[in-house]
Amino acid sequence: MAERIESASMQVIRQIENNIDNDFHSKRNLLLAPYTDSEYVDGINRYEDMSDKEKFLFRQNIGDLYLRSFNVTPIRDFIRFQIYYSNGELLSSSDARKPWTPAQVRNSEWFRATVAKDGEVFFSGLVARDGKDSSEVASYFSSIMIRDFSNPDRFIIVRTEYRSSLFRSIGQNDNLSENSQIVILDEGNRLIYESGDHPSSLSETDKLGQAIGKEGRFWTQVGDREMLVTYTRSEYSDWKAVLVTPRVEIFGALDKIKTTVIFTALIAFVITFLISMIFGQRITKPILNLFKSVNRIKRGDFSIRIEVDRNDEIGLIGKNFNAMQDELQTLIETKYLNQIKLQEVELAMLYSQINPHFLYNTLDSIRSMSDYYKVPEISVMAQSLADMFRYNTRNRDEIVTLQEELVQIDAYIKIQSIRFEDKIVYYQHIEEELYGTPLLKMTLQPLVENAVFHGIERKRGKGNITISAQREQSRIRLSIKDDGVGISERRLKEIREKLKPPLQQAEVTFSAQENGIGIANVYSRYVIRFGDDFDFFIDSKKGAGTEITMVFPLFED
């Protein structure tokens, strides 16, 4: 238990460290503003050679750059910034504080540390140094060297100071216990922040000197209280985040929980024992009766029924037992009815073979009359429609070739071209060796029909439909593309959400009366056959057309 609690404390302090690192990283990105425009880097290189007017303009420009940066991306704990040249000269400042002299700047510890970082950001706590009181409202600062890497001797140092509100907000948002405390130490183990109204005095001792390495935890005694100290050191800023939790805060609640659990378990045991004694007989007898009934069914006696006079679990089992008996009787009757329905379906199929012959003869008569009266459009439509019906009724195979599907599409396009007065321009880009590729019957027509009625028909002027097929190793990529009106993002999202394997569909997503065979039917048939090996994509943009792509394995013989 103690190890789990210590591990939980480590997770909390890691999260605190991560929050601080994320905030520091955002502040570091703001300091890199001059790199967004080579004008500023060139100005740094030429500053010493500029005229007084040019220097004034450069100082003003780079100061305005950082003012804009901190205004565009407000940082709530930001106080001020100063920009120094490599010789210690103050170039710009966000407020009117009296600057250090260039010599004081060059010789200051923070300036040398920033230069040593060689372009990496330096974070440190603010303490009184160089005879100046820097603890007014600021808690820490960051500084970074900006330069042209080809000219290392000329650079600027940007120093920014911040309040401690970041650490206060982190402490408040991590749901720490009332007496737990957060301590923040900078790279020199200096105290930057300590939460709580009553400091633990841990920072005033040398106990924090034990916090070495990347992370760790240890128990220590502070006055009359034992503390769990959990810490982690940031590899980004080299700062330490420390969580101090009193032992009583951890194990006091644990002891209460332990007592409650033991007492509850004892009561539960007594109640369980009494219930088992009282209701044992009432439960055992019905189970024995049920066991005897099951054995009678096992011997073939399906007439047995159980009298149910209770509403508990035993009664539910009895009801289910009787329901099972009824279901057996229903299954026997259903099998008999299915045989009758099968005969009716076979008879209906016989009738369906009669109707197409009448339809073909009628269409042939229409075609002959159109030839006689010299109306070629009617002749083409009648012949194409007859070809389509023959394909649908005579070809009973589920598997057809790509060539057969394309012949069906040619007939369909002829009919629609006459209907829309040559509005449709139809292309095929098929690799020659793929014409014999097996497909499920009625794969292309629903997709081409969708392109015509939902894409080309609503478009002004002519529209193009292109069917492409190509082989990708052992898979076939088949696409139907149009340059019609396209699909809105909302409608496209709805269509994609409905395209699910049949067993995952919460409801039927298409109907023969509304949408014909439809896209959903094509998708479902291929998913049933190929499962995860089948890919189906719909790409569309409003006003730019739609492309439906299917990728599936070659059919096995």
C-alpha positions as CSV (number, residue, x, y, z in Angstrom):
1,M,0.0,0.0,0.0
2,A,2.8,2.4,0.9
3,E,4.5,1.7,-2.5
4,R,1.2,2.5,-4.3
5,I,0.8,5.7,-2.4
6,E,4.4,6.7,-3.1
7,S,3.9,5.8,-6.8
8,A,0.8,8.0,-6.9
9,S,2.7,10.9,-5.5
10,M,5.3,10.4,-8.1
11,Q,2.6,10.6,-10.8
12,V,1.3,13.8,-9.4
13,I,4.7,15.5,-9.3
14,R,5.5,14.3,-12.8
15,Q,2.3,15.9,-14.0
16,I,3.3,19.2,-12.3
17,E,6.7,19.0,-13.9
18,N,5.1,18.4,-17.3
19,N,2.8,21.4,-16.8
20,I,5.7,23.6,-15.9
21,D,7.8,22.4,-18.9
22,N,4.9,23.0,-21.3
23,D,4.5,26.6,-20.0
24,F,8.3,27.2,-20.2
25,H,8.4,25.8,-23.7
26,S,5.6,28.3,-24.8
27,K,7.6,31.1,-23.3
28,R,10.8,30.0,-25.0
29,N,9.0,30.0,-28.4
30,L,8.0,33.7,-27.9
31,L,11.6,34.6,-27.3
32,L,12.6,33.2,-30.7
33,A,10.6,35.9,-32.5
34,P,13.6,37.5,-34.3
35,Y,14.3,34.3,-36.2
36,T,11.0,34.8,-38.1
37,D,12.5,37.6,-40.1
38,S,16.1,37.7,-41.4
39,E,15.9,41.6,-41.1
40,Y,16.4,41.3,-37.3
41,V,19.2,38.8,-37.5
42,D,21.0,41.0,-40.1
43,G,20.5,44.0,-37.8
44,I,22.2,42.1,-35.0
45,N,25.2,41.4,-37.2
46,R,25.4,45.0,-38.4
47,Y,24.5,46.9,-35.2
48,E,28.0,48.0,-34.2
49,D,28.5,49.3,-37.8
50,M,25.2,51.3,-37.9
51,S,24.8,55.0,-37.7
52,D,23.1,56.5,-34.7
53,K,19.8,56.8,-36.6
54,E,20.0,53.2,-37.8
55,K,20.7,52.0,-34.3
56,F,17.7,54.0,-33.0
57,L,15.4,52.4,-35.6
58,F,16.8,48.9,-34.9
59,R,16.3,49.3,-31.2
60,Q,12.7,50.5,-31.8
61,N,11.9,47.7,-34.2
62,I,13.2,44.9,-32.1
63,G,11.4,46.3,-29.0
64,D,8.2,46.6,-31.0
65,L,8.6,43.0,-32.2
66,Y,8.6,41.6,-28.6
67,L,5.8,43.9,-27.6
68,R,3.7,42.5,-30.4
69,S,4.7,39.0,-29.5
70,F,3.6,39.3,-25.9
71,N,0.4,41.1,-26.9
72,V,-0.6,38.5,-29.5
73,T,0.1,35.6,-27.2
74,P,-0.7,37.0,-23.7
75,I,1.1,35.3,-20.8
76,R,-0.7,36.1,-17.6
77,D,2.4,36.0,-15.4
78,F,4.6,38.2,-17.7
79,I,6.0,41.4,-16.1
80,R,8.7,42.9,-18.3
81,F,11.5,42.2,-20.7
82,Q,14.9,43.8,-21.5
83,I,17.0,43.3,-24.6
84,Y,20.8,43.6,-24.3
85,Y,23.4,43.6,-27.0
86,S,26.5,41.4,-26.7
87,N,28.5,44.3,-25.2
88,G,26.0,44.7,-22.4
89,E,24.2,47.7,-23.9
90,L,20.5,47.9,-23.2
91,L,18.7,48.0,-26.6
92,S,15.1,48.0,-25.4
93,S,12.9,47.5,-22.3
94,S,9.2,47.1,-21.8
95,D,9.1,49.5,-18.8
96,A,11.1,52.4,-17.5
97,R,13.2,50.6,-14.9
98,K,16.7,51.9,-14.5
99,P,19.0,49.6,-16.4
100,W,22.3,48.1,-15.3
101,T,25.5,49.4,-16.8
102,P,26.9,47.4,-19.7
103,A,29.8,46.3,-17.5
104,Q,27.3,45.0,-14.8
105,V,25.4,43.2,-17.5
106,R,28.4,41.5,-19.0
107,N,29.7,40.4,-15.6
108,S,26.4,39.3,-14.2
109,E,25.9,35.6,-13.4
110,W,22.8,35.3,-15.5
111,F,24.3,36.9,-18.6
112,R,27.3,34.5,-18.5
113,A,25.0,31.5,-18.0
114,T,22.8,32.6,-20.9
115,V,25.8,32.9,-23.2
116,A,27.0,29.5,-22.0
117,K,23.6,28.0,-23.1
118,D,24.6,28.9,-26.7
119,G,21.1,29.6,-27.9
120,E,19.1,27.4,-25.5
121,V,16.8,29.2,-23.1
122,F,18.0,29.7,-19.5
123,F,15.5,29.7,-16.6
124,S,16.4,30.9,-13.1
125,G,14.9,32.2,-9.9
126,L,15.2,35.9,-9.1
127,V,17.3,36.8,-6.0
128,A,18.9,40.1,-5.0
129,R,22.2,40.3,-6.9
130,D,24.5,43.0,-8.3
131,G,23.2,45.4,-5.7
132,K,19.6,45.5,-7.2
133,D,16.4,44.3,-5.5
134,S,14.8,42.1,-8.1
135,S,12.2,40.5,-5.8
136,E,9.5,43.2,-6.1
137,V,6.8,41.1,-7.8
138,A,8.9,38.9,-10.0
139,S,9.6,35.3,-9.0
140,Y,11.8,34.1,-11.9
141,F,13.1,35.0,-15.3
142,S,14.1,33.4,-18.6
143,S,16.8,34.6,-21.0
144,I,18.1,33.5,-24.4
145,M,20.8,34.4,-26.8
146,I,19.7,35.4,-30.4
147,R,22.4,35.5,-33.0
148,D,23.4,34.5,-36.5
149,F,25.2,31.2,-36.1
150,S,27.8,32.3,-38.7
151,N,28.8,35.3,-36.5
152,P,29.0,34.1,-32.9
153,D,30.5,37.3,-31.4
154,R,27.5,39.5,-32.2
155,F,24.2,38.7,-30.5
156,I,21.5,40.0,-28.3
157,I,20.2,38.6,-24.9
158,V,16.5,38.8,-24.3
159,R,15.6,38.6,-20.6
160,T,12.0,38.2,-19.4
161,E,10.7,38.3,-15.8
162,Y,7.5,36.6,-14.5
163,R,5.4,36.4,-11.4
164,S,4.8,33.1,-9.5
165,S,1.1,32.8,-10.4
166,L,2.0,29.9,-12.7
167,F,3.0,27.7,-9.8
168,R,0.0,28.8,-7.7
169,S,-2.4,27.8,-10.4
170,I,-0.7,24.4,-10.9
171,G,-0.9,23.7,-7.1
172,Q,-4.6,24.6,-7.1
173,N,-5.5,22.4,-10.2
174,D,-3.9,19.2,-9.1
175,N,-6.4,18.3,-6.3
176,L,-3.7,18.1,-3.7
177,S,-4.7,17.3,-0.1
178,E,-5.1,20.1,2.3
179,N,-1.8,19.8,4.0
180,S,0.3,18.8,1.0
181,Q,2.7,21.4,-0.4
182,I,4.5,22.1,-3.7
183,V,8.0,23.4,-3.6
184,I,9.8,24.7,-6.8
185,L,13.6,24.9,-6.9
186,D,15.6,26.5,-9.7
187,E,18.8,25.1,-11.2
188,G,20.8,26.2,-8.2
189,N,18.4,24.6,-5.7
190,R,17.1,28.1,-4.7
191,L,13.6,28.3,-3.5
192,I,11.3,29.8,-6.1
193,Y,7.9,28.9,-4.8
194,E,6.3,27.2,-1.8
195,S,2.6,26.6,-1.6
196,G,0.3,26.8,1.4
197,D,-0.4,29.4,4.0
198,H,1.8,27.6,6.5
199,P,5.2,26.6,5.0
200,S,6.6,23.2,6.1
201,S,10.0,24.8,7.0
202,L,11.5,22.0,4.8
203,S,13.1,24.7,2.6
204,E,14.8,26.2,5.6
205,T,16.6,22.9,6.4
206,D,19.1,20.9,4.3
207,K,16.6,18.1,3.7
208,L,16.1,19.1,0.1
209,G,19.8,18.4,-0.5
210,Q,18.8,14.8,-0.6
211,A,16.8,15.4,-3.8
212,I,19.4,14.4,-6.3
213,G,19.2,12.7,-9.7
214,K,16.4,12.8,-12.2
215,E,13.6,11.8,-9.7
216,G,13.0,10.0,-6.5
217,R,11.3,10.0,-3.1
218,F,12.3,9.7,0.5
219,W,10.8,10.1,4.0
220,T,12.2,12.8,6.3
221,Q,11.5,14.2,9.7
222,V,10.7,17.9,10.0
223,G,10.1,18.9,13.6
224,D,7.6,16.5,15.0
225,R,6.1,15.5,11.6
226,E,7.2,12.8,9.2
227,M,7.0,13.9,5.6
228,L,7.0,12.0,2.3
229,V,9.1,14.1,-0.2
230,T,8.6,13.2,-3.9
231,Y,10.6,15.1,-6.5
232,T,11.5,15.2,-10.1
233,R,14.0,17.3,-12.0
234,S,13.1,18.7,-15.4
235,E,15.6,17.9,-18.2
236,Y,14.3,21.0,-20.0
237,S,14.9,23.7,-17.4
238,D,16.9,21.8,-14.8
239,W,14.4,22.9,-12.1
240,K,13.0,20.6,-9.5
241,A,9.4,20.2,-8.6
242,V,8.9,18.8,-5.0
243,L,5.7,17.4,-3.4
244,V,5.7,17.3,0.4
245,T,3.0,15.2,2.0
246,P,2.6,14.6,5.8
247,R,2.5,11.0,6.8
248,V,-0.7,11.5,8.7
249,E,-2.3,12.8,5.5
250,I,-1.6,9.5,3.8
251,F,-2.0,6.8,6.4
252,G,-4.7,8.5,8.5
253,A,-7.3,8.1,5.8
254,L,-5.9,4.6,5.1
255,D,-6.4,3.5,8.7
256,K,-10.0,4.7,8.6
257,I,-10.6,2.9,5.4
258,K,-9.1,-0.3,6.8
259,T,-11.3,-0.2,9.9
260,T,-14.4,0.5,7.8
261,V,-13.6,-2.4,5.4
262,I,-13.1,-4.9,8.2
263,F,-16.3,-3.8,10.0
264,T,-18.3,-4.0,6.7
265,A,-16.9,-7.4,5.8
266,L,-17.8,-8.8,9.3
267,I,-21.4,-7.5,8.9
268,A,-21.7,-8.9,5.4
269,F,-20.5,-12.3,6.6
270,V,-23.0,-12.5,9.3
271,I,-25.9,-11.4,7.1
272,T,-24.8,-13.8,4.3
273,F,-24.7,-16.7,6.8
274,L,-28.2,-16.0,8.2
275,I,-29.7,-15.6,4.7
276,S,-28.1,-18.9,3.6
277,M,-29.6,-20.7,6.6
278,I,-33.1,-19.2,6.2
279,F,-33.5,-19.5,2.4
280,G,-31.4,-22.6,1.8
281,Q,-34.3,-25.0,1.9
282,R,-36.5,-22.7,-0.3
283,I,-33.8,-22.5,-3.0
284,T,-32.6,-26.1,-3.0
285,K,-36.0,-27.8,-3.4
286,P,-37.0,-26.0,-6.7
287,I,-33.6,-26.7,-8.2
288,L,-34.0,-30.4,-7.5
289,N,-37.4,-30.3,-9.2
290,L,-35.9,-28.5,-12.2
291,F,-33.1,-31.1,-12.4
292,K,-35.7,-33.9,-12.6
293,S,-37.6,-32.1,-15.4
294,V,-34.5,-31.6,-17.4
295,N,-33.7,-35.3,-17.2
296,R,-37.2,-36.1,-18.6
297,I,-36.5,-33.9,-21.6
298,K,-33.2,-35.7,-22.0
299,R,-35.1,-39.0,-22.3
300,G,-37.3,-37.5,-25.0
301,D,-40.4,-36.4,-23.1
302,F,-41.1,-32.9,-24.4
303,S,-44.6,-32.6,-22.8
304,I,-43.2,-31.7,-19.4
305,R,-44.1,-28.2,-18.1
306,I,-43.0,-26.6,-14.8
307,E,-45.5,-24.9,-12.6
308,V,-44.2,-21.4,-11.8
309,D,-45.5,-19.7,-8.7
310,R,-42.6,-17.4,-7.8
311,N,-40.9,-14.3,-9.3
312,D,-37.3,-14.8,-8.2
313,E,-34.4,-16.3,-10.2
314,I,-35.7,-19.8,-9.8
315,G,-39.1,-18.7,-11.1
316,L,-37.3,-17.0,-14.1
317,I,-35.5,-20.3,-14.8
318,G,-38.8,-22.1,-14.8
319,K,-40.4,-19.6,-17.2
320,N,-37.4,-19.9,-19.5
321,F,-37.7,-23.7,-19.3
322,N,-41.4,-23.5,-20.4
323,A,-40.5,-21.0,-23.1
324,M,-37.8,-23.4,-24.4
325,Q,-40.5,-26.1,-24.7
326,D,-42.8,-23.7,-26.6
327,E,-39.9,-22.7,-28.9
328,L,-39.3,-26.4,-29.8
329,Q,-42.9,-26.7,-30.8
330,T,-42.7,-23.5,-32.8
331,L,-39.5,-24.7,-34.6
332,I,-41.3,-27.8,-35.7
333,E,-44.2,-25.8,-37.1
334,T,-41.9,-23.2,-38.7
335,K,-40.0,-25.9,-40.5
336,Y,-43.2,-27.2,-42.0
337,L,-44.3,-23.7,-43.0
338,N,-40.9,-23.0,-44.6
339,Q,-41.3,-26.0,-46.8
340,I,-44.6,-24.6,-48.1
341,K,-43.1,-21.1,-48.6
342,L,-40.2,-22.7,-50.5
343,Q,-42.6,-24.3,-53.0
344,E,-44.4,-20.9,-53.3
345,V,-41.1,-19.1,-54.1
346,E,-40.2,-21.7,-56.7
347,L,-43.5,-21.2,-58.3
348,A,-43.0,-17.4,-58.3
349,M,-39.6,-17.8,-59.9
350,L,-41.3,-19.8,-62.7
351,Y,-43.7,-16.9,-63.2
352,S,-40.8,-14.4,-63.2
353,Q,-39.3,-16.3,-66.2
354,I,-42.5,-15.7,-68.2
355,N,-42.7,-11.9,-67.7
356,P,-39.2,-11.1,-69.1
357,H,-40.0,-12.9,-72.4
358,F,-43.0,-10.7,-72.8
359,L,-40.9,-7.6,-72.0
360,Y,-38.2,-8.5,-74.4
361,N,-40.7,-9.1,-77.2
362,T,-42.3,-5.7,-76.5
363,L,-38.9,-3.9,-76.5
364,D,-38.0,-5.6,-79.8
365,S,-41.3,-4.5,-81.3
366,I,-40.6,-0.9,-80.2
367,R,-37.1,-1.0,-81.7
368,S,-38.5,-2.4,-85.0
369,M,-41.1,0.4,-85.1
370,S,-38.5,3.1,-84.4
371,D,-36.3,1.7,-87.2
372,Y,-39.3,1.7,-89.5
373,Y,-40.3,5.3,-88.6
374,K,-36.6,6.3,-88.6
375,V,-36.3,7.4,-85.0
376,P,-32.9,6.1,-84.1
377,E,-32.9,7.4,-80.5
378,I,-35.9,5.2,-79.6
379,S,-34.2,2.3,-81.2
380,V,-31.1,2.8,-79.2
381,M,-33.0,3.2,-76.0
382,A,-35.1,0.1,-76.6
383,Q,-32.1,-2.0,-77.6
384,S,-30.1,-0.8,-74.6
385,L,-33.0,-1.4,-72.2
386,A,-33.5,-4.9,-73.5
387,D,-29.8,-5.6,-73.1
388,M,-29.9,-4.5,-69.5
389,F,-32.9,-6.7,-68.7
390,R,-31.3,-9.7,-70.3
391,Y,-28.2,-9.2,-68.2
392,N,-30.2,-8.9,-65.0
393,T,-32.6,-11.8,-65.6
394,R,-30.6,-14.3,-67.7
395,N,-27.3,-14.1,-65.9
396,R,-28.0,-15.9,-62.7
397,D,-24.3,-16.0,-61.6
398,E,-23.3,-14.0,-58.5
399,I,-19.8,-13.6,-60.0
400,V,-19.4,-11.9,-63.4
401,T,-16.5,-10.3,-65.3
402,L,-15.5,-6.7,-65.4
403,Q,-16.1,-6.9,-69.2
404,E,-19.8,-8.0,-68.6
405,E,-20.3,-5.2,-66.1
406,L,-18.9,-2.6,-68.6
407,V,-21.2,-3.8,-71.3
408,Q,-24.1,-3.2,-68.9
409,I,-22.8,0.3,-68.2
410,D,-22.4,1.0,-71.9
411,A,-26.1,0.3,-72.3
412,Y,-27.1,2.3,-69.3
413,I,-25.0,5.4,-70.5
414,K,-26.6,5.2,-73.9
415,I,-30.0,5.5,-72.4
416,Q,-29.0,8.4,-70.1
417,S,-27.2,10.2,-72.8
418,I,-30.3,10.3,-74.9
419,R,-32.4,11.3,-71.9
420,F,-30.0,14.2,-71.0
421,E,-29.2,15.1,-74.6
422,D,-25.5,14.1,-74.7
423,K,-24.9,15.8,-71.4
424,I,-22.9,12.8,-70.1
425,V,-19.3,12.2,-71.4
426,Y,-18.2,8.7,-70.5
427,Y,-14.6,7.5,-70.2
428,Q,-12.9,4.1,-69.4
429,H,-9.4,3.7,-68.2
430,I,-9.0,0.0,-67.9
431,E,-5.9,-2.1,-68.1
432,E,-6.4,-4.6,-70.9
433,E,-5.6,-7.6,-68.8
434,L,-8.3,-6.7,-66.3
435,Y,-11.3,-7.1,-68.5
436,G,-11.7,-10.7,-67.3
437,T,-11.4,-9.7,-63.6
438,P,-14.2,-11.3,-61.6
439,L,-16.7,-8.9,-59.9
440,L,-19.9,-9.3,-57.9
441,K,-22.8,-8.8,-60.3
442,M,-24.4,-5.3,-60.2
443,T,-21.2,-3.6,-58.9
444,L,-20.9,-0.8,-61.3
445,Q,-24.4,0.2,-62.2
446,P,-25.4,1.5,-58.7
447,L,-22.3,3.6,-58.5
448,V,-22.6,5.0,-62.0
449,E,-26.3,5.7,-61.4
450,N,-25.3,7.6,-58.2
451,A,-22.9,9.7,-60.3
452,V,-25.5,10.5,-62.9
453,F,-28.5,11.4,-60.6
454,H,-26.6,13.0,-57.7
455,G,-23.7,14.5,-59.6
456,I,-24.1,15.2,-63.4
457,E,-27.9,15.8,-63.5
458,R,-27.7,18.7,-61.1
459,K,-24.7,20.3,-62.9
460,R,-25.0,23.0,-65.5
461,G,-23.4,21.9,-68.8
462,K,-21.8,18.6,-69.6
463,G,-20.4,16.3,-67.0
464,N,-17.7,13.6,-67.2
465,I,-17.9,10.1,-65.7
466,T,-14.7,8.0,-65.6
467,I,-14.4,4.3,-64.7
468,S,-10.8,3.2,-63.9
469,A,-9.4,-0.1,-63.0
470,Q,-5.8,-1.1,-62.2
471,R,-4.0,-3.9,-60.5
472,E,-2.0,-3.4,-57.3
473,Q,-0.1,-6.7,-56.8
474,S,-2.8,-9.2,-55.7
475,R,-5.6,-6.5,-55.3
476,I,-7.8,-4.6,-57.7
477,R,-8.4,-0.8,-57.4
478,L,-11.7,0.2,-59.1
479,S,-12.9,3.8,-59.1
480,I,-15.9,5.7,-60.5
481,K,-15.3,9.4,-60.7
482,D,-17.5,12.3,-61.8
483,D,-17.1,16.1,-62.0
484,G,-20.6,16.8,-60.9
485,V,-21.9,19.0,-58.1
486,G,-20.2,17.0,-55.3
487,I,-21.4,16.3,-51.8
488,S,-21.4,18.7,-48.8
489,E,-19.1,17.8,-45.8
490,R,-22.2,17.2,-43.6
491,R,-23.8,14.9,-46.0
492,L,-20.5,13.1,-46.8
493,K,-20.0,12.5,-43.1
494,E,-23.5,11.0,-42.8
495,I,-22.9,8.6,-45.8
496,R,-19.6,7.4,-44.4
497,E,-21.1,6.8,-40.9
498,K,-23.8,4.6,-42.5
499,L,-21.2,2.4,-44.4
500,K,-20.7,-0.3,-41.8
501,P,-20.5,-4.1,-42.1
502,P,-24.1,-5.6,-41.9
503,L,-23.6,-7.1,-38.4
504,Q,-22.5,-3.6,-37.1
505,Q,-25.4,-1.7,-38.6
506,A,-27.8,-0.4,-35.9
507,E,-30.6,-0.1,-38.6
508,V,-31.1,-0.7,-42.3
509,T,-29.3,2.1,-44.1
510,F,-31.0,1.7,-47.5
511,S,-34.2,0.3,-49.1
512,A,-35.0,-1.1,-52.5
513,Q,-38.0,1.3,-52.8
514,E,-36.0,4.5,-52.1
515,N,-32.5,4.1,-53.4
516,G,-32.5,0.9,-55.6
517,I,-29.6,-1.4,-54.9
518,G,-27.6,1.6,-53.8
519,I,-24.0,2.3,-52.6
520,A,-24.7,0.7,-49.3
521,N,-25.7,-2.6,-51.0
522,V,-22.5,-2.7,-53.0
523,Y,-20.5,-1.9,-49.9
524,S,-22.3,-4.6,-47.8
525,R,-21.9,-7.3,-50.4
526,Y,-18.2,-6.8,-50.7
527,V,-17.6,-6.5,-47.0
528,I,-19.5,-9.8,-46.4
529,R,-17.2,-11.5,-49.0
530,F,-13.9,-10.0,-48.1
531,G,-14.2,-8.6,-44.6
532,D,-11.2,-6.5,-43.6
533,D,-9.4,-7.1,-46.9
534,F,-12.0,-4.8,-48.6
535,D,-11.4,-1.0,-48.6
536,F,-14.1,1.5,-49.7
537,F,-13.5,5.2,-50.0
538,I,-15.8,8.2,-50.9
539,D,-14.0,11.4,-51.6
540,S,-16.0,14.5,-52.6
541,K,-16.0,18.2,-52.4
542,K,-18.9,20.6,-52.9
543,G,-18.8,21.8,-56.5
544,A,-15.8,19.6,-57.5
545,G,-17.3,16.1,-58.0
546,T,-17.2,12.8,-56.3
547,E,-14.9,9.7,-56.6
548,I,-15.8,6.3,-55.2
549,T,-12.9,3.8,-54.9
550,M,-13.0,0.1,-54.1
551,V,-9.9,-2.0,-53.4
552,F,-10.4,-5.7,-53.0
553,P,-8.4,-9.0,-53.5
554,L,-8.7,-11.1,-56.6
555,F,-11.6,-13.6,-56.4
556,E,-10.4,-17.1,-55.7
557,D,-11.5,-19.8,-58.2
